[in-house]
Amino acid sequence: MNVAAGFLGGAKSRLLPRSIPFRFFASAAAFHVLMWLALLLGAEDAVGFRGGLGPALTSVHLLTLGVLTTTAIGASVQLLPVATRRTLHAVWPIRLTFWLIVPGLIALTVGMHLAQPSILVPAAVATAAGLFLFGVLLADNLRRAGSLGVVGAYGWAALAMLILTIALGVTLSINEETGFLPDHAAVALAHLILGGFGFMGLLALGFSHVLIPMFALASAPPKRPSYAGFGAAAAAVVLGTLGALADSRSLLTIALFTGLAAAATHLWLMHRVLRAGMRKRLGLSFILVRAGWAMLPATLLAGLAALYGLAGGNGGTLFGFLLLFGWLLTFLVAILQRIMPFLASMFAGSGAPIVSEFANARSLRLHAACHGLAVATLAVAILRDDATMARLGSAIGLVGAIAFAWFTAEVIRRILPDS
C-alpha cells in the first residue's frame, strides 16, 4: 500500500476546524509580501549583510518566522494528527500559539526595523513563548507517532533544535540592549544554523518522507538509508553549531561535508520515490520542489567556498541567502501550494475539484517565474555587491509574493461559503 492510501484513510475525521491551519497559511502569504518589501527597502545593506538591526534583519525574520515557521506550524498541526490517526485533545493551544507568534513577530520586526531594543526584547519573549507552546504541541503529536519511524526521528531532532534556536534568539535580542555577549556574530551564526538547517531543515527533510510519496502515489523510502540520512543531517547541524560557537573552521568544514553526505542521501531517496511513483506528471509545484532540492547542496558548497575565502567578500551573505531564500523558501512555497488546495478540497467535501482547478493557476505561474528570477538576480547582486540589482531582484520577488497571496486568497475563498 502506498503512502497516500495509508495517509488519507479516515483523514476527514481528524481534520481541525478549517480556520486553524488556514490562519497560519494566510499569515505566511502576508508575511511573504512584507518580507520582499522589507528587502526592497533594505537592498543596499542586504547585499553585504553581516547582522545588525535594520531592514535586512527585518526581512530575514519575516521569512524565517513569518513565512517558514507559520507554514510549518499550520502544516504540522493538521498533517501530523492525520498521519498518526489520532485527533488532538483541544484546539485552544493552537489558537493561543497563533496569537502569541503573529503579533509577537509584528512587534519584533518593528523593533528590528527601527533598531529599538526596548520593543525588540519583549516582542522576542512573546514570540518565544508562542514557539515554545508549539514545541509542546509538536512533542505531544510526536509522542503518539510511534508508527512514523524516520519522520518521528526528524521531528524530535527538529524540536530539540527549535528549543535551542529560541534560547539563542532571546539571548541575541537581549544582547542588542546589554552587549554582554563576547562574540555576537558567532552566536548569530549558530542561531542561523540551528534555525535554518536544524529546526526548519530537519522538518522539511522529515516531512518529505510522507508528503513526496503521497503526492507521487509511491511507497515510502526504504528505512535503513532514511535513518542514515537522518543521522548525517542531525550530526551536521550539531557539528555546525559547535563550530560556529567555537569559531572553528575545522568543525565547520566537517559539518559542511557531513551535510553534503546527508543531502546526497536525501536527494537519492526522493529520486527513487519519484521514479517509482504512479503519478508522473506532478505539475508546476514540483519544478519548484526540484529547484529547492538543487539549492540544498548549492548552499553547502557556497558555505565551503565562503569558509575558505573563495566566494568573494560577500560569501557569508550568499550562504545565508541560499539557505533561507534559495532552499527553504523555494521548497516550502512549493509544498504549500500543494497542501492548501489539498486541505481545502477535504474541507469542501468529497469530489471537490479544488486541487485540479489550482494545479496550473495563473497566479502560481507568475509566482514561480518571479521567484526563480528574484533568487537568481539577488544571488548575482550579492556576488557583485550591487545594490541596484538587489532592488530589482527584490521588486521581482515582491510581484511574485503578491501573486502567491492572490492564490492563497482564492483557495481560502473557495471554502468560506461552507464555514
Disulfide bonds with the S-S distance in Angstrom:
none
